[in-house]
């Protein structure tokens, strides 16, 4: 049984994980794990950009106000201010890492980069690399990380569970590492570490239709919950309003920046409809736009609505949206002359593992950064392009905290090898695929854009049965990637359902027909596992 030891184990190779690694590697030995290829996470597919106050006409107060309003006033003011105030320095760091942000044609000395505008923003503050910002950031950070002698990049390694002192029956409760499945060998290895950072992304694969890559199975949230961490606001799942509707497109996102540059949402007859739902029209926050589209589709029995930017100059469209243009063209859709068929799809997990502004969780030496974490920034609905900003800002703060604590952190405790002597290989893989499909379908039908108490109760009943089947399967057979991800998704789905049932109001992304009004009480939905609290060390 292989055993590896590092100063810091980072689970996840997206923007958050790589940023933390690069800030730590000059001082500590770091391992970065990816369960697939290094660019398989959500960062690589992010199109829009990074929101930050970079223009002299913009202000920190305005960005804070826009974030609070988009979050339905549930965002935590301290988290919002911390993120926004650290935004410019985060962008400066990305530029120094070589991220090729799009230059402004005007060539202004004070702001040489082009800034676009997205839904919910009152100013142009989205710095971007054409319409493939995530790819540009991922490639730049990967280039730096793979060249650093103190960073070990490991692909096809899937974390199974965290190793904590409580699990080892030792005093206190800090994280000591993780059990990790080597997907190439099929064996579980022990990774010991003095600090562990969860940067595993969100859980939108819990839904049938999603913009996310296949790996978005909520692994970090599930592992942290099983280890004893609290989670918060899991009921707030953001549905991106505009994903390409085409049988072969699978999960291609149509960036919100199109609407920022004047694209119209229309019905089949060409009628615009968004101004009937919000005075900001297509530039309303995502929760409002997604519900409006869902309403029109159900009202008229439509499979999709249209997103039309064909009134803009073809050269402008091809220059600013080359990725979207080429992808649509591959499906026979020329967006310079015809509308794009779009539908909402699960996109972002606004809740997650509870952390402070350093990324620290309830368990000592365990951190969470990026979409897997709940910092309080997003509230009831994430403001467009605040996600990549959060990744960079909190990963840098997390790394600084680890460097500060490093001298006082004792060596990792020993951990027993993974015992698979009592399990066998399964010849019934169909059970996993069937349960995976059932889970994603009832989450879409019952815990989607519009909810009711009865729908949530049905979902709760089904997830209870599913959890029993998965637990039995997990106990009797050797683990595989599909089984681990199904186990994690089922747990996260349960947390989403429980959180949704506790919120007796409609706020932001949680809209229920049984409680359509806002509550006067503004509160987070916090869930704590049975073995919380305990002394943290």
Rosetta blueprint (number, residue, H / E / L):
1 X L
2 X L
3 X E
4 X E
5 X E
6 X E
7 X E
8 X E
9 X E
10 X E
11 X E
12 X L
13 X L
14 X L
15 X H
16 X H
17 X H
18 X H
19 X H
20 X H
21 X H
22 X H
23 X H
24 X H
25 X L
26 X L
27 X L
28 X L
29 X L
30 X E
31 X E
32 X E
33 X E
34 X E
35 X L
36 X L
37 X L
38 X L
39 X L
40 X L
41 X L
42 X L
43 X H
44 X H
45 X H
46 X L
47 X L
48 X L
49 X L
50 X E
51 X E
52 X L
53 X L
54 X L
55 X L
56 X L
57 X L
58 X L
59 X L
60 X H
61 X H
62 X H
63 X H
64 X H
65 X H
66 X H
67 X H
68 X H
69 X H
70 X H
71 X L
72 X L
73 X L
74 X L
75 X L
76 X L
77 X H
78 X H
79 X H
80 X H
81 X H
82 X H
83 X H
84 X H
85 X H
86 X L
87 X H
88 X H
89 X H
90 X H
91 X H
92 X H
93 X H
94 X H
95 X H
96 X H
97 X L
98 X L
99 X L
100 X L
101 X L
102 X L
103 X E
104 X L
105 X L
106 X L
107 X L
108 X L
109 X L
110 X L
111 X L
112 X L
113 X E
114 X L
115 X E
116 X E
117 X L
118 X L
119 X L
120 X L
121 X L
122 X L
123 X L
124 X L
125 X L
126 X E
127 X E
128 X L
129 X L
130 X L
131 X L
132 X L
133 X H
134 X H
135 X H
136 X H
137 X H
138 X H
139 X H
140 X H
141 X H
142 X H
143 X H
144 X H
145 X H
146 X H
147 X L
148 X L
149 X L
150 X L
151 X E
152 X E
153 X E
154 X E
155 X E
156 X L
157 X E
158 X E
159 X E
160 X E
161 X E
162 X E
163 X E
164 X E
165 X L
166 X L
167 X L
168 X L
169 X L
170 X L
171 X L
172 X L
173 X L
174 X E
175 X E
176 X E
177 X E
178 X E
179 X E
180 X E
181 X E
182 X E
183 X L
184 X L
185 X L
186 X L
187 X E
188 X E
189 X E
190 X E
191 X E
192 X E
193 X E
194 X E
195 X E
196 X E
197 X E
198 X E
199 X L
200 X L
201 X L
202 X L
203 X L
204 X H
205 X H
206 X H
207 X L
208 X L
209 X L
210 X E
211 X L
212 X L
213 X L
214 X L
215 X L
216 X L
217 X L
218 X L
219 X H
220 X H
221 X H
222 X H
223 X H
224 X H
225 X H
226 X H
227 X H
228 X L
229 X L
230 X L
231 X E
232 X E
233 X L
234 X L
235 X L
236 X L
237 X E
238 X E
239 X E
240 X E
241 X E
242 X E
243 X E
244 X E
245 X L
246 X L
247 X L
248 X L
249 X L
250 X L
251 X L
252 X L
253 X E
254 X L
255 X L
256 X L
257 X H
258 X H
259 X H
260 X H
261 X L
262 X L
263 X L
264 X E
265 X E
266 X E
267 X L
268 X L
269 X L
270 X L
271 X L
272 X E
273 X L
274 X H
275 X H
276 X H
277 X L
278 X L
279 X L
280 X L
281 X H
282 X H
283 X H
284 X L
285 X L
286 X H
287 X H
288 X H
289 X H
290 X H
291 X H
292 X H
293 X H
294 X H
295 X H
296 X H
297 X H
298 X H
299 X H
300 X H
301 X L
302 X L
303 X L
304 X L
305 X E
306 X E
307 X E
308 X E
309 X L
310 X L
311 X L
312 X L
313 X L
314 X H
315 X H
316 X H
317 X H
318 X H
319 X H
320 X H
321 X L
322 X H
323 X H
324 X H
325 X H
326 X H
327 X H
328 X H
329 X H
330 X H
331 X L
332 X L
333 X L
334 X L
335 X L
336 X L
337 X L
338 X L
339 X L
340 X E
341 X E
342 X E
343 X E
344 X E
345 X E
346 X E
347 X E
348 X E
349 X E
350 X L
351 X L
352 X E
353 X E
354 X E
355 X L
356 X L
357 X L
358 X L
359 X L
360 X E
361 X L
362 X L
363 X L
364 X E
365 X L
366 X E
367 X E
368 X E
369 X L
370 X H
371 X H
372 X H
373 X E
374 X E
375 X L
376 X L
377 X L
378 X L
379 X L
380 X L
381 X L
382 X L
383 X L
384 X L
385 X L
386 X H
387 X H
388 X H
389 X H
390 X H
391 X H
392 X H
393 X H
394 X H
395 X H
396 X H
397 X H
398 X H
399 X H
400 X H
401 X H
402 X H
403 X H
404 X H
405 X H
406 X H
407 X H
408 X H
409 X L
410 X L
411 X L
412 X L
413 X L
414 X L
415 X L
416 X L
417 X L
418 X L
419 X L
420 X L
421 X L
422 X L
423 X L
424 X E
425 X L
426 X L
427 X L
428 X L
429 X L
430 X H
431 X H
432 X H
433 X H
434 X H
435 X H
436 X H
437 X H
438 X H
439 X H
440 X H
441 X H
442 X H
443 X H
444 X H
445 X H
446 X H
447 X L
448 X L
449 X L
450 X L
451 X E
452 X L
453 X H
454 X H
455 X H
456 X H
457 X H
458 X H
459 X H
460 X H
461 X H
462 X H
463 X H
464 X H
465 X H
466 X H
467 X H
468 X H
469 X H
470 X H
471 X H
472 X H
473 X H
474 X H
475 X H
476 X H
477 X E
478 X L
479 X L
480 X L
481 X H
482 X H
483 X H
484 X H
485 X H
486 X H
487 X H
488 X H
489 X H
490 X H
491 X H
492 X H
493 X H
494 X H
495 X H
496 X H
497 X H
498 X H
499 X H
500 X H
501 X H
502 X H
503 X L
504 X L
505 X L
506 X L
507 X E
508 X L
509 X L
510 X E
511 X L
512 X E
513 X L
514 X L
515 X L
516 X L
517 X L
518 X L
519 X L
520 X L
521 X L
522 X L
523 X L
524 X L
525 X L
526 X E
527 X E
528 X L
529 X L
530 X L
531 X L
532 X L
533 X L
534 X L
535 X L
536 X L
537 X L
